[in-house]
Amino acid sequence: MPTSKHPFHILTPDFIMDAVESQGFRCDCRNLALNSYENRVYQVGIEDARPLIAKFYRPGRWSDKQIIEEHDFSIELAGHELPVVAPWRNAGGESLFHYHHFRFALYPQQGGHAPEFDNLDNLLILGRMLGRIHQAGAVKPFRHRPTLDSLSFGHESVALIRESFIPAEYRESYTAVTGQLLAAIDGILSAAGLVRFIRVHGDCHSGNILWRDNAPHFVDFDDARMAPAVQDLWMMLSGERSRQIAQLEALLEGYSEFCDFDPAELRLIEVLRALRMLHYSAWLARRWEDPVFPLTFPWFNTVRYWGEQILELREQLAALAEPPLELS
């Protein structure tokens, strides 16, 4: 168990309230830590007003320009009256603030619960919202934020795990399956030819969508990047193939009301799933010195975890060889 202090350790309740009050607010001493591991996020009570959400960025992950570009994207979307929770801006138009070597942003509190992706009516609504988001996202590219690619999500992730984390008894098996997986990924991407990359949310799982009053609200654009449009769709699909097709058709029925979708991108769904699997393990590995990670993910980096991970990667390799989903 790591014992060294991490930079986040200075985020005491007093520090958090002082940072928020540096922007002219008066805190009422209520402070609640929310589920967040990459950054640290708190609900902070404000006198005579609704609470604010204070997000403190992990040092060294993003540059100021990359964070501001993310903010500008969500503010742009909110300007189109899309249900996006955008950061608060001060009178000078700033949304990224500095306090004692930390960078932070403030957001309005948004209530809601995770959407039911099994509900096709919900997926129709989500498709419409994503179509509108992508309609705006396609207008111009990000200049500073990265692109989702097989190098950063795949090859670099595998190299980190192979060199520093995989147990000796599993290194050969891991090297073999990831080598085959990366070759298959690169082959499919090469065969796909020219794919349109646009500004996307990047991490559209149920935890980043709050459902309220029969409508979604998209939060946490921290992973926004240039990627194919299908990156924001595939995480909403689950179950048997027939069920996924029904879910996909509901999503695209709504999506197509506002934005064209290239069916050729369906071939990328399992590629993107594979890259996410590889990237997730590497993300845990890169953050293992943060004391919160061993406490929250105690199963990671155990012999059992790596044995199961290799089996899952083999299953994903087989999924890459299957025909892509097809619309009826």
N, C-alpha and C positions, 0 to 999 in steps of 0.2 A: 504494500500500500504506500503510495507516495506520501511523504511527510513534508516536503518543501512547500512553502507558501506560493500561491499563484497570484498574479496581479489582481484578480478579482477579489482577493481577500479583504481589500480595503473598502469594499462596497458595503459599509455598515449602514444601518438606518439613518444615522446622522449625516453621513457622507451623501447618501442618496437625496435626502431632503435638502441639504445645502446646495447640491447641484441643481435641483429643480427650482429652488428659491432664487438661484442666481439668474433665472430668467423672469423674475418678477412675480412669481406665484407665492402664496402663503400656504404652507403645508399644515395639516391638522394632526400630524403625528401618526396617522394610519399608514401602514406600509406592508404590502403583501408581495412576497416573491412568487412569480408565475413560472410555469414550466418552460424553461429555455436553457439550453446547454451550450450552444455555440456562442451566444451572447448572454447577458443577464438582463432580465426584464422584471419590472416591479409595477404594481398598482399603487399609486401614491395618492392619499387623500388630500384634497384641496379645500381650504376654508370657503364656505358658501358657494361651492361649485361642485361639479361632478369630478370624480377622480381622474387623474391622468395616468397614462402608461408611460413609464420611463424605460427606455432601452439603452443600455450601456454596451458599446461595441467591443468585441474581443480585440485587444491590441494586436496590431500587425496583420490582421486578416485582409481588410480592405483599405485602400487609400482614401483620403478625403474626397477626391474626385469621384471615385467609384461609389461611395456612399451617397454623395450629393446627386449623382446621376440616377441612382435608385430612387431617391426621394423625388427628384424631378419627374420621373416616370409615373410614380403613383399620384403625385399632385396633378400631373397632366390628365391622368385617367379620371381622377375625381372631378376635374374641370369639365369633363364630358358627361358628368352626372352618373358615373359608374359607381357601383357599391364597393369602393375601395377605401380602406382606412389609411389615409395619407397623414404624414407628420404635420405637427403644428409648426407654423412659421411666426417669427417675431415681427415687429413693426418694420424691420429692415429686410424682411423677406428671407431670413436665414432659417434653416431647418436642422442644421448640424451644429452642435455646441460643444465647447471644450471646458472641462473642469478638472483641474489638478491632473493633467496628463491623460484623462479619460475623455472619449468622445461619446456623446449621448444625443438622443432625440426624444421628443415628447409626442405622444399620440392621444387622441380622444379615446375614452373607454368605449368599447363596442361589445354589447352582450350578444349572446347566441349560443348555439350548440352545433356540434359536428353534423353535416348533412348526411342523409341516408342515400348512399350511392346506389342502393338496390331499388330505389324508387325511381321509375322511369320518368315520372312527371318532374321530379327534382332535377334529373339529368337534362331534360329539355330546357329548363330554366338556366341551369349552369352552362349549357351549350350556348344559349343566347348571350349570356354575360361574357363568356370567353370569346365568342365571335366579335363582340364589341371591343373587348380588350385587345384582341389581336388586330382588329381593324386599325386601331390607334398605334399598336406596337409595330405595325408594318410601315408606318409613315417615314420613319428614319431609324438608323441603327444606333446602338450604344457606341460611344467612342472610347469609353474607359473600362467598362465591365467586360468580363471574359466571354468566350464562346464555349458551349458544351461540345467537347470533342473527345475522341478516343485516346488521345495522348494524355491529357490531364486527368480525365476520369478513369481511364483504363490502364494504360501502360505505366504511368507514374504510380498509380495506386498499387498495382501488382509488384512493382519493383520495391516499394517501401515494405510491403508485407513480407515478400520473399527474403529480403536482406536483413530485416530486423525483428520480425514477429513470429513467423511460422515456426512451430516446433520442428526439430530435426527429423522426427519420424514422419512428418507430413510434408516436408519440403519437396521431395521428388514428385509426390502426387499433386501437390498444389502447383508446382511449376508446369507439370504436364497439362493439367486441365486448363489453367489460365492461358498457357501458350496456345492451346487449341481454341479457346474462347476468344482471345484477342485476334487470332487469325480470322476466325469466322466474322467477328465484328467488322474488322477492317475490310474484309472481302465484300460484305453486304453494303457497307458505306461506299466503297469504290463503285460497286455495280449500280448503286442508287443514282449516281451521276449528280447533276446540279440540284441541290435541295435548297429551298428558300429558308434562310435563317432570319428570324425577326426577334424583336424584344418580347420576352415572355416572362410570366411569373416565375417559372422554373421549378417550383416545388409545390404543386397543387395537390397535396394530400388533404385528408379530411381535417387535420388539425389546423390547417391554414385557411379554412373557410368556416365562417360563423353563419349559421342559418337562423334567421329570425323573421317573423311575419311573412313566411312563405317566400323568402328571398335570401340569396347568399350575400355575404360581405367578405371580400378577399383581404386577408391580412398578411403581414410578414413577407415583403418582397426582397428579403435579404439574399435570396439565391437568384434574383433576376439576372438574366444573361441573354445572349444571342443563342437561339436554338430553333429547331423545327417546331412548327405549331403543335404537332402531336405530343410534344413534351408536356404540355399542359392538359392533355386529355387522357393519356394512357393510365395514369395512376387511379383514375376513377373506374377502371374496368376490373372485374374480378369474376371468379367462378368458371364454370365450364365454357367451352368455346361458343355454344349457342347463346348462353347468357351474355357473354361479352359482346357478341354481335348485336344483341338487342340493346344493350347499354350504349354501344357505340352509335347505333342508328338514332337513338334518342338524343344523344349529345350533338350529333352532326345535323339533325333536323333543326335544332335551335341555332347551332353555330352558323349554318349556311344562310340563315336569314340576314346575317350581317357581314359575313366574310367567306370567301371561297376556301375550300379545303382540298388539297391535292391528295387523292386516294393513294398515290405512290408512297406517301409517308407512313401508311399502315405497315409497310415492310420494316419500318424502323422501331416499332413498338418493343419487340423483344431485344433489339440492340440497346435501346435506352434502358430497358429493365436490367440487362446484364451490366451495363456501365454503372447504374445506380448501385447494384449489389457490390461491385468491386470498390466503388468510391466510398460506400458506407463503412466497410471494414477499414479502409485506409483513414477515413475521418476519425473513427474511434481510436485508431493507432496514433494519429497525429495529436490527439487531445488527451492521451493517456496520462500525461503529467499534470493535468488539471485535476485536483483532488475530487471534484464532483463526478468525474467519469468512472473511476473504479467503484465508487459508491452506488452509482446509478445503473451501471452496466457490468455487474460483477461476473456475468457469464462470458464476457468477452476475453479473448486471449487464453482460454482454457483449452486443454487437449480436446475435450468434448466439442467445444465450439468449432474448432478447426476441422474436426472430422465431419461434423454436420455441414459446415460451410463447403467443403469439397464436394459432398453429395449434392448440395443445392446447385453448385456451379456446373456439375455434370448434367443435372436436369435442365439447367438453363441452356447449356450447349445443345441438348436435344431439341429444346424449344426453338432455337435459332434455325434448326433444319426443317421445322414444320412450315407449311404454307402460311402466309400472313392472313390475318382476318380479312374477309371480303364482305362488302355491303351487298345486300340483296337487291 
